[in-house]
């Protein structure tokens, strides 16, 4: 029996039965996808933490007591990889959104609440990279959706420590579909349109064995970024973190001390002026 996320309450005896249901419900499925926020496209990463001198520390050995903030480059998504939603984001998917959307959040587990915001200081960029540069055993290139962000201890102390100690292993992009098509690997005369989409995009997929096994995928060519999240487990494994740099806290003078020093200096100046009058 075959069970897929598109039809959670149904079971299919053959792929042909599944393909028929997908084709007949294609318009409804696309409309449903566009109405929802997808929150399960996660990426695996390896954390490297550096101190303020640029020296690399072992993640598990980092002492966060004297660290105030982290500068991080996190890969939130990669294109050309089929994920557990049977989605493949193709190159160009994130270009429009990264240019237009300047209000992007880094969240804890997709919770859009104040106590789950990790950072609102996020700049999203797209960078073409080799899979090998990301320590992924795939050939070709991908477009990485990267969040360059500052993570403050004050904003979310718990997640700050998770990042600093290397406990965060995956991320997930919260997104809305804008443009997508159904691709089906079928020779049926009823699936001509879907087969044409398969033939167009299949050569670009890096993990073709997954597409071959399922026999279909959703070709996503444009999506809107809502947020990126730290999660425990997700569906897209193929992207490492690029860098995390720790910044130690700076000693500051309390405002009351500053005020006292200013008042003392002012009193000294007044006394000096008074003494000059009697000379």
N, C-alpha and C positions, 0 to 999 in steps of 0.2 A: 504494500500500500504506500502511496505517496501523499505526504502532507506538506503544504507550503504555507508561507506567511500570508499570501494573498487570500487564501481560503482557510482560515484557522479551524472552521467547523466542518470541513469536508475532507474526505479521503478519496484518492483516485487510484484505480487499479493499474492504469497504464499512463505513459507519458502522453499518448495520443488523447486520452480523456482530459488530462491536465491542459494540454495545448488548446483543446476545443473550448474549455472553460475560460482560459485566459483570453482567447481571441473574442469570444462572445461577450465578455465583460470588460474588454479593454478600455473603453471610454469611461466606464464607471470607476475602474481601478486607477486610471490616470487622474481623474477628478478627485478621488479620495486621497491619493498621494499628495496632490497639490494643496489640499486643504489641511494636511497634517504637518507637524514639525517633526522631522526625522531626528532621532536622538540616540542612535546606537552605532554610529560609524566610527569605531575607535582605532587608535594607533598605538603600536608598541614603541617604547623608547627606552634608551639607556641614559641615566642621569650622570652628568659630570659636573661636579661642583668645584669652583675655584675660589680661592680667598682673594683679598683685596690686592695681593701682590701678583696675581695671575698664576699662583701655584695650584696645582690640581690636588684636591683632597679625595680620599676614598669616601664615597657617599655615606656608608654606614658609620664613618668615624667623625663626621662633621659635628662640631660643637656649635649649636645655634644660639647659645646664650649671648654672644657678642656680635651676632649678625642681625642687621636691621632690615635689609631688603635683598631681593634676588632679581637680577636681570636675566630673563629667560628667552630662548628661541625654541618654541615648541612646534613640531609638525603636527597639525591637527587632522590632515587628510592627505591622501595621495590618489592621483587619478590612475586610470587604466588597470585597476584591480577590482575583481568581483568580490563583493562582500556578502554577509549573511542575509541581507535583504534582497539579494539577487540584483543589486544595483552595480553599475559600473560608471563612475564619474570619468568623463573623458576630458582631454586637454581643452582648456578654455572655459571649463565649468565655473570657475571662481573669478574670472577676470573682471566681469562687470560689477559683481558684488564688492570686491575688494576696493574698487575705485569709488563706489557710491556710498557704501555703508561705513561710516566712521564711528559708529556707536556700537561696538562689539564687546561682549563680556567674556571673561574666562570664569567659568562656574565650577562648583563642586557638584558632580553627579546630576547635571541638567536641572538643578533646583533654582528657579528664578525667584529667589527670596534674598533679602539683604544679608542674612547670616550665611548664605552659601555663595556669595560673590567672592571670588579669589582676587580678581583685579578688573578694574574698568579702564585701565591704562594699557590698551591693546592696539597694536597696529598689525593688520593682516596683510600679508604679501604672498605672491605666488612666485615660485622659483622652480625652473626645470632642473632636474637632478638625475644622475644615473642611479639605478637601483643599487648598484654595487657601492656607491658612495654612502648609501644608507644602511650598509651591512645587510642587505636583503639579497637572497640568492635567486634573483630574477634577471633576465636580460632586457636591455633597452633602457628607456628613460620614463620618468613620471614628472608630473607637475605637483610639487608639494605646496599645500596650503600651510603657511607658517604664521604663528602668532609671536610677534616680538612684544614682550610684556614686562612690566615691573610688578613683582609680587611683594607686597608689604606684609611684614609680620603683624602689624597693627590691624590690618583689614580682616585677615582670616588666619589667626595664629595656628590653628590645627593644620590647615592645608599648607601653610608656610613650612611647618616642620616636616610634613610628609614629603614635600619637594626637596627640602634641604638635605634630608636623610636618605633620599633616593627610593622612597617607598611608592611613589606614583609610577606606575608602569604603563598605563594606557590613557588615551584621550578619546573623545568622541565629538563630532561636529553636530551641533544643532542647526538644522537647515530647512529651508522650504524649497520644494521643487518648482522650477520655472519651465524648463523644457525637458521632456523625456519621451522616449519611444519604446515600444515593446519589440524585442527581437526573439524569434523562435527558429530553431534549427529543425525545420520540417520541410518535406518535399510535397506535402499535401497541397492540392490546388486551392484550398481554402486559406492557406497560410502564406500566400505569395508576398503580400505586403510585409509581413513580419519577417519572412526569410530574407527579403531585400535589406532590412535593417540589420539582421544578423550578419549577412555577407559584408555589409559596409563597415561595421565596427569590430567584428570578431578579430581581425588581424591585429588590432591595437591592444587587445587584452593580454596582460602579462601572465596571469594564472589561467591559461586556457583549459587546463584539466578540470577546473571547477565549472566553467561554462559548459564544457562537453558533458559533464555528469548531469547537470540540471537540464540542459537542453534549451534554456531560455535565459534572458536577462533584460533588465531595464537600462537602456542607454540614456544616461543623464548628461545633457550638454550645457545646461545652465541651472544654477541653484543660487539661492540667497542665503548668506550666512546670517544666522541669528546669534549664535554663541558657540563657544568651544568649551568642553568640560573635561575635568579629570574624573575618570571612572575606574572601577575595579576591573571590569571586563567588557570588551567590545568585540566588534566584528572585523575590522580592518587592521591587520597585524603589521603592516609593511612600512612603518615610518619611525625612525629614531628621533629622539630629541637632539637638537643641534648643539645647544650650549646652555648652561646655567652658571652664572657668575654671582658669587656672594659678595655683599658689601657690608663691612663691619660698621657698627654704630659709632657715631661721633660723639665725643663728650660735649655737652652744651652747658651754658651758664643759665641758671634759672632766672626768669624775668625779675623776681624780687631782688636777687643779687645784683643784677644789672642796674636796677633802680637805685639800690643802696649806694653802689659805686658812683653813679652819676650825681646823686645828692651830695656825697662826700666831696667829689671834685668841685661841685658848685659852691659848697661851703668854703673850701680852701680858696677859691678864686675871690669870693666875697671878702674873706678875711684879708687877703693880700691887697685888695683894692682899698680897704679900710685903713690898713697900716700905712699905705702910700700917702694917704691924706695927712697923716700926722708927721710926715718926714719934713 
